[in-house]
Amino acid sequence: MFTKKLEPGDGITKLGEKSDAESPFTERPATYAKSANSSKMVPSIIGEDLSITGNVTSKGELQVDGEIQGDIHCGSLLLGDKSQVIGGLMAEDIVVRGRVVGSIRGLRVTLQSQAHVEGDIFHQSLAIEQGAYFEGKSRRSDDPMADLKAERERSASQSRSERPFESQSNDDDHPLTSAAE
């Protein structure tokens, strides 16, 4: 009924073969969403209206525009203009635009002009823009993240060694009373 006879010059294109002729079924453009296994993950965002009390941990990128009272440990951290963090920060890349009261540990730390930081910074590289407020110590380290683990182990062993020994009672301290008394 709707068949067309092939002429001697007409070619047959099989599915998957390239054809010189234009076809309405061209290859799919590369604008579709990438798979979840993609190397660049979408950042987690803590909005301005969100306040968290407790530690925040992420393997990927974290953007904070709200308030956190606790430590943050992630792969990459961006603190927005209105962010406030009371606690320690630990990430490979840290960009601070907001307010931080606590220590910062990162391979690459940037304090932008709006930043207000009160605490020590342990870093491999540090950039401080003009206008940023920073009160604390800055210490360069080849691996500031590993230094934290070593520091915790040292402090734990010191606290164990500084514990006073429990006093052992002597007979001189507590003389025995006789059963006759």
C-alpha positions as CSV (number, residue, x, y, z in Angstrom):
1,M,0.0,0.0,0.0
2,F,2.6,2.6,1.0
3,T,5.7,0.9,-0.5
4,K,8.1,2.5,-2.8
5,K,10.1,0.7,-5.3
6,L,13.8,1.2,-5.0
7,E,15.5,2.7,-8.0
8,P,18.9,1.4,-9.0
9,G,20.8,4.4,-7.5
10,D,19.0,4.3,-4.1
11,G,21.0,2.9,-1.2
12,I,19.7,1.1,1.8
13,T,20.9,2.4,5.1
14,K,20.9,0.0,8.0
15,L,20.3,1.1,11.6
16,G,23.6,2.3,13.1
17,E,25.3,3.0,9.7
18,K,26.2,6.5,8.6
19,S,24.4,7.9,5.7
20,D,25.1,10.8,3.5
21,A,21.4,11.7,3.2
22,E,19.8,13.9,5.8
23,S,17.7,12.0,8.3
24,P,15.2,13.3,10.9
25,F,16.8,10.7,13.3
26,T,20.3,12.3,13.8
27,E,22.5,11.5,16.6
28,R,21.4,12.7,20.0
29,P,23.0,16.0,21.1
30,A,25.4,16.0,24.1
31,T,23.1,18.3,26.1
32,Y,21.4,15.6,28.1
33,A,22.1,15.3,31.8
34,K,25.3,13.5,32.8
35,S,25.2,10.3,34.8
36,A,25.5,10.2,38.6
37,N,29.0,8.7,38.2
38,S,30.3,11.9,36.7
39,S,33.5,13.3,38.3
40,K,32.0,16.8,39.0
41,M,29.3,16.5,41.6
42,V,26.6,19.1,42.2
43,P,27.4,21.1,45.4
44,S,25.2,20.7,48.5
45,I,23.8,24.1,49.5
46,I,22.9,25.3,53.0
47,G,20.7,28.3,52.4
48,E,20.5,31.6,54.2
49,D,17.4,30.6,56.2
50,L,18.9,27.4,57.5
51,S,20.6,27.1,60.9
52,I,22.4,23.9,61.9
53,T,23.6,22.9,65.3
54,G,26.0,20.0,64.9
55,N,28.8,18.8,62.7
56,V,28.4,18.7,58.9
57,T,30.3,16.1,56.7
58,S,30.3,15.8,53.0
59,K,32.5,14.0,50.5
60,G,31.8,16.6,47.8
61,E,31.4,20.3,47.5
62,L,29.5,22.3,50.1
63,Q,28.2,25.9,49.8
64,V,27.1,27.5,53.1
65,D,25.0,30.7,53.1
66,G,23.3,30.0,56.5
67,E,24.6,29.4,60.0
68,I,26.4,26.4,61.4
69,Q,27.4,25.8,65.0
70,G,29.7,22.8,64.6
71,D,32.6,21.5,62.6
72,I,32.5,21.2,58.8
73,H,34.5,18.5,57.0
74,C,34.1,18.2,53.2
75,G,36.0,18.0,49.9
76,S,35.5,21.7,48.9
77,L,33.9,24.5,50.9
78,L,32.5,27.9,49.9
79,L,31.2,30.1,52.7
80,G,28.9,32.8,51.2
81,D,28.7,36.5,52.2
82,K,26.0,36.0,54.9
83,S,27.4,32.7,56.3
84,Q,28.3,32.3,59.9
85,V,30.3,29.3,61.2
86,I,31.2,28.7,64.8
87,G,33.5,25.7,64.6
88,G,36.4,24.2,62.7
89,L,36.6,23.9,58.9
90,M,38.4,21.2,57.1
91,A,38.5,20.8,53.3
92,E,41.0,20.7,50.4
93,D,39.7,24.0,49.0
94,I,38.2,26.6,51.2
95,V,36.9,30.0,50.1
96,V,35.6,32.3,52.9
97,R,33.4,35.3,52.3
98,G,31.4,35.2,55.5
99,R,32.2,34.9,59.3
100,V,34.2,32.1,60.9
101,V,35.0,31.6,64.6
102,G,37.3,28.6,64.7
103,S,40.3,26.9,63.1
104,I,40.6,26.4,59.4
105,R,42.5,23.5,57.8
106,G,42.9,23.2,54.1
107,L,45.3,22.7,51.2
108,R,44.2,25.9,49.5
109,V,42.5,28.6,51.7
110,T,41.2,31.9,50.3
111,L,39.9,34.8,52.5
112,Q,38.0,37.1,50.2
113,S,37.5,40.8,51.0
114,Q,34.2,40.3,52.9
115,A,35.7,37.5,55.2
116,H,35.9,37.8,58.9
117,V,38.0,35.0,60.5
118,E,38.8,34.6,64.2
119,G,41.0,31.5,64.5
120,D,44.1,29.7,63.3
121,I,44.6,28.7,59.7
122,F,46.7,25.7,58.8
123,H,47.3,25.6,55.0
124,Q,49.4,24.6,52.1
125,S,48.6,27.9,50.3
126,L,46.9,30.9,51.7
127,A,45.5,34.0,49.9
128,I,44.0,37.0,51.8
129,E,42.4,39.7,49.8
130,Q,42.6,43.3,50.9
131,G,39.8,44.2,53.3
132,A,39.5,40.7,54.8
133,Y,39.6,40.5,58.6
134,F,41.9,37.8,60.1
135,E,42.8,37.4,63.7
136,G,44.8,34.3,64.6
137,K,47.9,32.4,63.6
138,S,48.7,31.2,60.1
139,R,50.8,28.1,59.8
140,R,52.0,26.6,56.5
141,S,52.2,22.8,56.2
142,D,52.7,20.4,53.4
143,D,49.7,18.3,54.6
144,P,47.6,20.3,57.0
145,M,44.9,17.7,57.0
146,A,47.3,14.9,58.2
147,D,48.7,17.3,60.8
148,L,45.3,17.4,62.5
149,K,45.2,13.6,62.9
150,A,48.8,13.6,64.3
151,E,47.8,16.5,66.7
152,R,44.8,14.6,67.9
153,E,46.8,11.5,68.6
154,R,49.4,13.5,70.5
155,S,46.8,15.3,72.6
156,A,45.1,12.0,73.4
157,S,48.3,10.3,74.5
158,Q,49.2,13.4,76.6
159,S,45.9,13.4,78.3
160,R,46.3,9.8,79.2
161,S,49.8,10.3,80.5
162,E,48.8,13.4,82.5
163,R,46.1,11.6,84.4
164,P,47.0,11.4,88.1
165,F,47.7,7.9,89.3
166,E,45.0,6.7,91.7
167,S,46.4,6.7,95.1
168,Q,46.9,3.3,96.6
169,S,46.1,3.0,100.3
170,N,48.8,2.0,102.7
171,D,48.3,0.4,106.1
172,D,49.9,3.5,107.5
173,D,47.2,5.7,106.0
174,H,44.4,3.6,107.4
175,P,45.4,1.7,110.4
176,L,43.5,-1.5,111.0
177,T,41.1,-1.6,113.9
178,S,40.8,-4.6,115.9
179,A,37.6,-6.5,116.2
180,A,37.8,-6.2,120.0
181,E,37.3,-2.4,119.8
